[in-house]
Amino acid sequence: MSNLKNFLFTSESVSEGHPDKVSDRISDMVVDTFLSKDPYSRVACETLTTTNKVVLAGEVRGPEIKKDDLINKVRECIKDIGYDQEGFTWKEATKIESHLHSQSSDIAMGVDSSGNKDEGAGDQGIMFGYACNETDVLMPAPIHFSHKILRLMAEDRKSGRLKNIEPDSKSQVTFEYKNGKPSKVKSVVISSQHTASINQEQVRELLRPYLINSIPKNFLEGFNEDEFYVNPTGNFVIGGPDGDCGLTGRKIIVDTYGGAAPHGGGAFSGKDPTKVDRSAAYAARYIAKNVVASKIADKCLIQLAYAIGVSKPLSIYVNLFDNDLDKNKFVEDKIKESFDLSPRGIREMLGLNKPIYEKTSAYGHFGREPDKEGAFSWENTNKSDIFSK
């Protein structure tokens, strides 16, 4: 984020019914399906969703999963999200194709351990992790509250408390920062698919409580109602994959820090944890969050770099944004001493060889509560003592 002290900053989120998020959900379901049968399965699944069609493509290695079983699970995902519309439904009207095939032997050779060679990274690339003390979950405020608005809407929509609102929604929150800290909310945008039976004023009244209940009162003091934008196009009845084609991995900024920190460019969803695009980004967040939880810095950025087939990271970069070179060096040394950042080390440290990924596919991979099944283990702050002076 900018080194300016006073500025406006905006982040957006999209709901689980957004076409790209439907695709992410299905791709992560495929990962979980394979990992539930064999924790060392390899999966790289891409999903396309459009009007009454879903297409799976990619590479897998692991147990035999019947195509019909996978297609039924795709329908379960669509049903849980809430789609039973003329242009996109969980029922037979939506055609589902699977074109998954065996993983390349060249990739497998580089990733597998053999002889004296430890397991290598599943791809080359750079990954970033970030944390800051703007919220209690150590996430930037704009993306955190953008997610919260849509998550609460989805919970109420599924329970029946929120009627006439359909699954495809987007939110956007702009904060005014003073002296580098979030001071107040400047504007909020919520766009949501709705039934044809209600008008835009009714949509606005249905969605206003989610602005009020998602953002702390101190950030809403003096909020100008004219800066609350609901369905600015004027109508949003046709939505979801029927209104816009969805693809896995197109919402990488929504998945991470809302633009407040750099992104390495690699998507997460649809990838098993040998792919460092996913696992190393989780490890970098884990480290950054523990650094900030230790209270030695207000924010922390970590970059890791990998080469395909090579087990150790090629570089580790730390930025605490305070120009304290000794402290930065201290953190870097502690990382090297205390964390095994090989692909195998990351997976064992965070318990990633589990079917925990479908629930990460919407409302952000970070800033979430770790659960008993092992999902969001990278959000724990059990290593903060390492960095406490």
C-alpha positions as CSV (number, residue, x, y, z in Angstrom):
1,M,0.0,0.0,0.0
2,S,1.1,3.6,-0.6
3,N,3.6,5.3,1.6
4,L,1.3,8.4,1.7
5,K,-0.2,9.2,5.1
6,N,-3.6,10.5,3.9
7,F,-5.3,8.8,1.0
8,L,-8.4,6.9,-0.2
9,F,-8.1,3.1,-0.8
10,T,-10.7,0.8,-2.2
11,S,-11.1,-3.0,-2.3
12,E,-13.8,-5.3,-3.8
13,S,-15.1,-8.7,-3.1
14,V,-17.4,-11.0,-5.0
15,S,-19.9,-13.6,-3.7
16,E,-19.8,-17.3,-4.0
17,G,-22.4,-16.9,-6.8
18,H,-20.2,-14.8,-9.0
19,P,-19.4,-16.8,-12.1
20,D,-15.6,-16.9,-11.4
21,K,-16.3,-18.0,-7.8
22,V,-18.6,-20.7,-9.0
23,S,-15.7,-21.9,-11.1
24,D,-13.3,-21.6,-8.1
25,R,-15.7,-23.6,-5.9
26,I,-16.0,-26.4,-8.4
27,S,-12.2,-26.6,-9.0
28,D,-11.5,-26.8,-5.3
29,M,-14.2,-29.4,-4.9
30,V,-12.2,-31.5,-7.4
31,V,-9.0,-31.0,-5.3
32,D,-10.9,-32.1,-2.1
33,T,-12.4,-35.1,-3.8
34,F,-9.0,-36.4,-4.8
35,L,-7.3,-35.5,-1.5
36,S,-10.1,-37.3,0.5
37,K,-9.2,-40.5,-1.3
38,D,-5.4,-40.0,-1.4
39,P,-3.7,-37.2,0.5
40,Y,-0.9,-37.2,-2.0
41,S,-3.0,-36.8,-5.1
42,R,-2.0,-34.2,-7.7
43,V,-4.6,-31.9,-9.1
44,A,-4.6,-28.9,-11.4
45,C,-8.2,-28.3,-12.4
46,E,-9.6,-25.4,-14.3
47,T,-13.4,-24.8,-14.6
48,L,-15.4,-22.8,-17.1
49,T,-19.0,-21.9,-16.4
50,T,-21.5,-20.3,-18.8
51,T,-25.2,-20.5,-19.7
52,N,-26.3,-24.0,-18.7
53,K,-22.8,-25.5,-19.1
54,V,-19.8,-26.4,-16.9
55,V,-16.5,-27.7,-18.4
56,L,-13.7,-29.2,-16.3
57,A,-10.2,-29.5,-17.7
58,G,-6.8,-30.2,-16.3
59,E,-4.4,-32.8,-15.0
60,V,-4.7,-35.2,-12.1
61,R,-2.8,-38.1,-10.6
62,G,-4.3,-40.2,-7.9
63,P,-7.2,-42.5,-7.3
64,E,-9.8,-43.4,-9.9
65,I,-12.7,-41.1,-9.5
66,K,-15.8,-42.0,-11.6
67,K,-16.8,-39.2,-14.0
68,D,-20.4,-39.5,-13.0
69,D,-19.5,-39.1,-9.3
70,L,-17.5,-36.0,-10.1
71,I,-20.4,-34.6,-12.2
72,N,-22.8,-35.2,-9.3
73,K,-20.5,-33.3,-7.0
74,V,-20.5,-30.4,-9.4
75,R,-24.3,-30.3,-9.2
76,E,-24.1,-30.4,-5.4
77,C,-21.8,-27.3,-5.5
78,I,-24.2,-25.4,-7.8
79,K,-27.1,-26.4,-5.6
80,D,-25.4,-25.3,-2.4
81,I,-24.5,-21.9,-3.9
82,G,-28.2,-21.5,-4.8
83,Y,-28.5,-21.7,-8.5
84,D,-31.8,-23.0,-10.0
85,Q,-32.4,-20.5,-12.7
86,E,-33.4,-20.8,-16.3
87,G,-29.9,-20.0,-17.6
88,F,-28.0,-21.9,-14.9
89,T,-29.2,-24.7,-12.6
90,W,-27.9,-27.6,-10.6
91,K,-30.4,-29.8,-12.4
92,E,-29.9,-31.7,-15.7
93,A,-30.6,-28.6,-17.8
94,T,-27.0,-27.6,-17.1
95,K,-24.6,-29.9,-19.1
96,I,-21.4,-30.8,-17.3
97,E,-18.3,-32.1,-19.1
98,S,-15.1,-33.4,-17.6
99,H,-11.9,-33.4,-19.6
100,L,-9.5,-34.1,-16.7
101,H,-6.5,-36.3,-17.8
102,S,-3.2,-37.7,-16.3
103,Q,-0.5,-35.3,-15.1
104,S,2.5,-34.7,-17.3
105,S,5.3,-37.1,-16.6
106,D,7.8,-34.2,-17.0
107,I,6.1,-32.3,-14.2
108,A,5.8,-35.4,-12.0
109,M,9.6,-36.1,-12.4
110,G,10.4,-32.6,-11.2
111,V,8.0,-32.6,-8.3
112,D,8.5,-36.2,-6.9
113,S,11.3,-37.0,-4.4
114,S,13.7,-39.7,-5.5
115,G,17.1,-40.9,-4.4
116,N,18.8,-38.0,-2.7
117,K,16.4,-35.4,-4.3
118,D,13.8,-33.9,-2.0
119,E,10.3,-33.2,-3.4
120,G,10.5,-30.1,-5.6
121,A,8.2,-27.1,-6.2
122,G,5.3,-27.8,-8.5
123,D,6.0,-24.7,-10.5
124,Q,8.3,-21.7,-10.6
125,G,7.1,-18.3,-9.5
126,I,6.9,-15.7,-6.7
127,M,4.4,-15.6,-3.8
128,F,3.6,-12.9,-1.4
129,G,2.2,-12.9,2.1
130,Y,1.0,-9.8,4.0
131,A,-0.5,-8.8,7.3
132,C,-1.3,-5.5,9.0
133,N,-3.0,-4.4,12.3
134,E,-5.9,-2.6,10.7
135,T,-8.4,-5.3,11.8
136,D,-8.5,-8.0,14.5
137,V,-7.7,-10.6,11.9
138,L,-4.7,-8.6,10.8
139,M,-6.1,-7.9,7.3
140,P,-6.5,-4.6,5.4
141,A,-9.8,-3.0,6.4
142,P,-11.2,-2.4,2.8
143,I,-11.0,-6.1,1.7
144,H,-12.0,-7.4,5.2
145,F,-15.3,-5.5,5.3
146,S,-16.0,-6.1,1.6
147,H,-15.9,-9.8,2.3
148,K,-18.0,-9.5,5.4
149,I,-20.9,-7.7,3.7
150,L,-21.2,-10.5,1.1
151,R,-20.7,-13.4,3.6
152,L,-23.5,-12.1,5.8
153,M,-25.7,-11.7,2.8
154,A,-25.1,-15.2,1.6
155,E,-25.8,-16.6,5.1
156,D,-29.1,-14.9,5.3
157,R,-30.0,-15.7,1.7
158,K,-29.4,-19.4,2.3
159,S,-31.3,-19.4,5.6
160,G,-34.3,-17.7,4.0
161,R,-34.0,-14.4,6.0
162,L,-33.0,-12.5,2.9
163,K,-35.5,-13.0,0.2
164,N,-35.6,-11.9,-3.5
165,I,-31.8,-11.7,-3.6
166,E,-30.0,-14.1,-5.9
167,P,-26.5,-15.6,-5.5
168,D,-24.4,-13.3,-7.8
169,S,-23.2,-10.3,-5.8
170,K,-20.3,-7.8,-5.6
171,S,-19.2,-5.3,-2.9
172,Q,-16.7,-2.5,-2.9
173,V,-15.6,-0.5,0.2
174,T,-13.5,2.7,0.1
175,F,-11.7,3.8,3.2
176,E,-10.3,7.2,4.0
177,Y,-6.9,6.8,5.6
178,K,-5.3,9.4,7.9
179,N,-1.8,9.1,9.2
180,G,-1.6,5.7,7.4
181,K,-4.5,4.2,9.4
182,P,-8.1,3.6,8.3
183,S,-10.2,6.5,9.6
184,K,-13.7,6.2,8.1
185,V,-15.6,4.6,5.3
186,K,-15.9,7.0,2.3
187,S,-18.2,4.9,0.0
188,V,-19.8,1.5,-0.3
189,V,-21.0,-0.3,-3.5
190,I,-23.2,-3.4,-3.4
191,S,-24.4,-4.9,-6.7
192,S,-26.6,-7.9,-6.3
193,Q,-28.7,-10.1,-8.6
194,H,-32.3,-10.0,-7.6
195,T,-35.7,-11.4,-8.6
196,A,-37.7,-9.5,-11.3
197,S,-40.4,-9.0,-8.7
198,I,-38.7,-6.1,-6.8
199,N,-37.4,-2.7,-7.8
200,Q,-34.1,-1.0,-7.1
201,E,-35.4,0.9,-4.1
202,Q,-36.5,-2.3,-2.5
203,V,-33.1,-3.9,-3.3
204,R,-31.5,-0.9,-1.6
205,E,-33.6,-1.4,1.6
206,L,-32.9,-5.1,1.6
207,L,-29.1,-4.5,1.4
208,R,-28.7,-1.5,3.7
209,P,-28.5,-3.6,6.9
210,Y,-25.5,-5.4,5.5
211,L,-23.6,-2.2,5.3
212,I,-24.6,-1.2,8.8
213,N,-24.0,-4.6,10.4
214,S,-20.7,-5.4,8.7
215,I,-18.7,-2.3,9.4
216,P,-18.0,-1.0,13.0
217,K,-19.9,2.1,13.9
218,N,-16.8,4.2,14.4
219,F,-15.9,3.8,10.7
220,L,-19.4,4.9,9.7
221,E,-19.7,8.1,11.7
222,G,-20.8,10.9,9.3
223,F,-21.2,8.4,6.4
224,N,-23.0,10.2,3.5
225,E,-26.0,8.1,2.3
226,D,-25.3,9.5,-1.2
227,E,-22.1,7.4,-1.2
228,F,-24.0,4.1,-0.8
229,Y,-24.4,2.8,-4.3
230,V,-26.7,-0.2,-4.9
231,N,-27.0,-1.7,-8.4
232,P,-25.7,1.4,-10.2
233,T,-26.7,-0.1,-13.6
234,G,-30.3,0.1,-12.5
235,N,-31.2,-3.6,-12.8
236,F,-29.5,-6.9,-12.1
237,V,-31.9,-9.8,-12.8
238,I,-29.8,-11.8,-15.3
239,G,-26.6,-12.9,-13.5
240,G,-24.3,-15.7,-12.6
241,P,-22.8,-17.8,-15.3
242,D,-25.8,-17.1,-17.5
243,G,-24.9,-13.4,-17.5
244,D,-21.1,-13.7,-17.6
245,C,-18.8,-16.6,-18.3
246,G,-16.8,-17.7,-15.2
247,L,-13.3,-19.1,-15.1
248,T,-11.1,-20.5,-12.3
249,G,-8.5,-18.1,-10.9
250,R,-9.7,-14.8,-12.2
251,K,-10.3,-13.2,-8.8
252,I,-6.8,-13.4,-7.3
253,I,-6.8,-9.9,-5.7
254,V,-10.2,-10.7,-4.1
255,D,-8.7,-14.0,-2.8
256,T,-5.7,-12.2,-1.2
257,Y,-5.4,-8.6,0.1
258,G,-7.6,-6.5,-2.1
259,G,-4.7,-4.8,-3.8
260,A,-3.1,-3.6,-0.5
261,A,-0.1,-5.8,-1.1
262,P,1.6,-7.2,-4.2
263,H,0.4,-10.5,-5.8
264,G,2.7,-13.1,-7.4
265,G,0.2,-13.7,-10.2
266,G,-0.6,-17.3,-9.5
267,A,-4.2,-18.4,-8.7
268,F,-4.9,-20.7,-5.8
269,S,-8.1,-22.6,-6.6
270,G,-8.0,-26.0,-8.3
271,K,-4.4,-26.7,-7.2
272,D,-3.2,-29.3,-4.8
273,P,-0.6,-28.2,-2.2
274,T,2.5,-29.3,-4.2
275,K,1.7,-26.2,-6.3
276,V,3.6,-23.4,-4.5
277,D,1.4,-20.8,-6.1
278,R,-1.0,-22.0,-3.3
279,S,1.0,-23.5,-0.5
280,A,3.8,-20.9,-0.4
281,A,1.3,-18.1,-0.5
282,Y,-0.3,-19.6,2.5
283,A,3.1,-20.0,4.2
284,A,4.0,-16.4,3.4
285,R,0.7,-15.2,5.0
286,Y,1.4,-17.4,8.0
287,I,4.8,-15.9,8.6
288,A,3.6,-12.3,8.0
289,K,0.7,-12.7,10.3
290,N,2.9,-14.1,13.1
291,V,5.3,-11.2,12.6
292,V,2.5,-8.6,13.1
293,A,0.9,-10.7,15.9
294,S,4.2,-10.4,17.8
295,K,3.7,-6.6,17.7
296,I,7.2,-5.8,16.5
297,A,5.7,-4.2,13.3
298,D,2.4,-2.7,12.2
299,K,2.6,-4.5,8.9
300,C,4.7,-7.1,7.2
301,L,5.2,-8.2,3.6
302,I,7.0,-11.5,2.7
303,Q,8.0,-12.6,-0.7
304,L,9.1,-16.2,-1.5
305,A,10.5,-17.4,-4.9
306,Y,10.7,-20.9,-6.3
307,A,11.9,-22.9,-9.3
308,I,10.1,-25.9,-10.5
309,G,11.7,-29.1,-9.2
310,V,13.8,-27.3,-6.6
311,S,12.9,-27.8,-3.0
312,K,14.3,-24.7,-1.3
313,P,13.1,-21.2,-1.9
314,L,15.5,-19.2,-4.1
315,S,14.9,-16.0,-2.1
316,I,13.2,-14.7,1.0
317,Y,12.3,-11.0,1.1
318,V,11.0,-9.2,4.2
319,N,9.6,-5.6,4.4
320,L,8.4,-4.2,7.7
321,F,7.8,-0.7,6.3
322,D,9.6,1.0,9.1
323,N,13.1,1.5,7.7
324,D,14.6,-0.5,10.5
325,L,17.2,-2.5,8.7
326,D,18.3,-4.4,11.8
327,K,14.8,-5.5,12.6
328,N,14.2,-6.6,9.0
329,K,17.4,-8.6,9.1
330,F,16.3,-10.1,12.5
331,V,13.0,-11.3,11.0
332,E,14.6,-12.7,7.9
333,D,17.1,-14.7,10.0
334,K,14.3,-16.0,12.3
335,I,12.4,-17.2,9.2
336,K,15.4,-19.1,7.9
337,E,16.0,-20.6,11.3
338,S,12.4,-21.5,12.2
339,F,10.5,-22.4,9.1
340,D,11.0,-25.2,6.6
341,L,9.8,-23.5,3.4
342,S,10.4,-26.5,1.1
343,P,7.1,-27.7,-0.5
344,R,7.1,-30.7,1.8
345,G,8.0,-28.6,4.8
346,I,5.1,-26.2,4.2
347,R,2.6,-28.9,3.7
348,E,3.6,-30.7,6.9
349,M,3.8,-27.4,8.9
350,L,0.3,-26.3,7.9
351,G,-1.3,-29.7,7.4
352,L,-2.2,-29.0,3.8
353,N,-2.7,-32.6,2.5
354,K,-6.4,-32.6,3.6
355,P,-9.7,-31.9,1.8
356,I,-9.9,-28.4,3.2
357,Y,-10.0,-26.2,0.0
358,E,-13.6,-26.0,-1.1
359,K,-14.4,-23.7,1.8
360,T,-11.5,-21.3,0.9
361,S,-13.0,-20.6,-2.6
362,A,-15.1,-17.6,-1.6
363,Y,-14.8,-14.6,0.8
364,G,-11.0,-14.7,0.8
365,H,-8.3,-17.2,1.6
366,F,-7.0,-15.0,4.4
367,G,-8.4,-13.4,7.5
368,R,-10.5,-16.5,8.2
369,E,-11.0,-18.5,11.4
370,P,-9.0,-21.8,11.5
371,D,-11.4,-24.7,11.9
372,K,-11.1,-28.2,13.4
373,E,-10.8,-29.9,10.0
374,G,-7.6,-28.0,9.4
375,A,-8.8,-25.3,7.0
376,F,-7.1,-21.9,7.3
377,S,-4.3,-23.3,9.5
378,W,-2.2,-20.5,8.0
379,E,-4.2,-18.0,10.0
380,N,-2.9,-19.3,13.4
381,T,-0.6,-17.1,15.3
382,N,1.1,-19.8,17.3
383,K,4.6,-18.8,16.0
384,S,4.5,-15.1,17.1
385,D,6.9,-15.7,20.0
386,I,9.6,-16.5,17.5
387,F,9.7,-12.8,16.5
388,S,9.1,-11.2,19.9
389,K,12.2,-9.4,21.1
